[in-house]
Amino acid sequence: MTTKLDTTLAAFQDNITEFAIGKALRNVEAWHKDLAQMEDPKFEKVVADLEKLKGELEKDKVNGKTLGKLLSKLGKEVAAVSKELTSATGEKLHVLSEYLTQTGGELTTEESAAKETASK
């Protein structure tokens, strides 16, 4: 989990919004699979929303606002899980939660701004 977590954190540091959809989808699928197999109750909400995120990324046209809302929600859920862990993994999950929330907010704001500009 630590290696995958480090890879995901690096992707956010390199500007996740420039991540190719296929690469993002593979990352989400890998996280979904690993967390689902753990069958740990504290990850249930994360697993469910990773499934929703996967579904959104598989669409022909990705909706930025929907994607942003999902990322923000995942950020909150990952933050809650990170508080339950006192290890370095918990600290990294906390950082990931901040990235998810920030990126989700940016996508939601960008989508709203784009729609506002288009309506003028």
N, C-alpha and C positions, 0 to 999 in steps of 0.2 A: 504494500500500500504506500510505503514511503517514497519509493521510486516514482510511482505513478503520480503521487501528490506533488513531488518536485517537478515533474514534467509539466503538470497542469499549471502550477504556479509560474513556471518559466514562460508558458504560453501567454498568461495574463500580463506578465512583465513586458513581453514583446508586442503587446497590443492585440489582445484576443479578437477584437473586431475585424482584424485583417486575416484571421484564421480562415482557411478554405473550409467551406461547408462540409466537404467529405472528411476532412481531418477532424473537424469539430465533432461530427457524427460518430466517428470511430472512437474518439475520446469519451464521449457520453455513453456509448454502448459498452465500452470496457468498464467504466465506473458502475454503470447500472448492473452489469453482470456480476462484478465482484461484490458489490454491496448487497445485492439480492441473495447471493449464495451464502453470505455471512448469516442471514436470517436473524440479525440483531434488531430488536424492536426500536432502538434509538435511531436507526437509519430508515425506518419504514416510510416516513414522509419524503425523505430525500429520494429513495428508490422510486416512489410513485411519481414525483415531479421530474425525475430524470427520464422516466418513460414518456411523460408529456413533452419534455424538451426534445427527446428523440423524434417523436411524432411531428413536432413543428419543424425540425431540421430536415425531415424527409419530404416535406411538401415541395412542390415545384416552385412556389414563391413563398419565401419566408417572410412572415409579418414581424417587423422589427419591434413593434409595440408589444405584441404577444410574447416574443422572445425576451424582451426586456423585463416584462412582468414575471415570467418564469424564472429568469436569472435572479431577480430581486428576491423572489420567494425562496428560491434555493439558498440564497445568501443568508436569509434569516434562519432557515432550517439547519444549515451547516454551522452557523454561529451557536445555535442551541446545543448541537452535538459537541462542538469544540469545548464548551463549558464543562461537559461531563468528563472530559479527558484531561489528565494533568501531565501528559507526556509531551515530547517535542511534536508528536503527531497532532495533538490538540492545538498547539500553538500554530502549526502550519494550517490546520483547518480553519482557525480563526482568521488568518491572513487570506485564505481562499474565500471565506465568507465575505470579507471586505471587498475583494475583487469582484465577486459575483454581484454584490449589491451595487457597487459603483458602476459596473458595466451595464447592469440591468437598468439603472437610472439613466445612464447616457443613451442607451438604445431607445428607451421610452421617450425621452426628451427629443432626440433626433427625429423620431418618427412623427411626433406631434408637430415639431417645427416644419418638417417637410410637408405635412398635410396643410398646415396653416399657410405656407408659401404657395402651395398649389391652388389653394382656394382664392387667392388674391388676383 
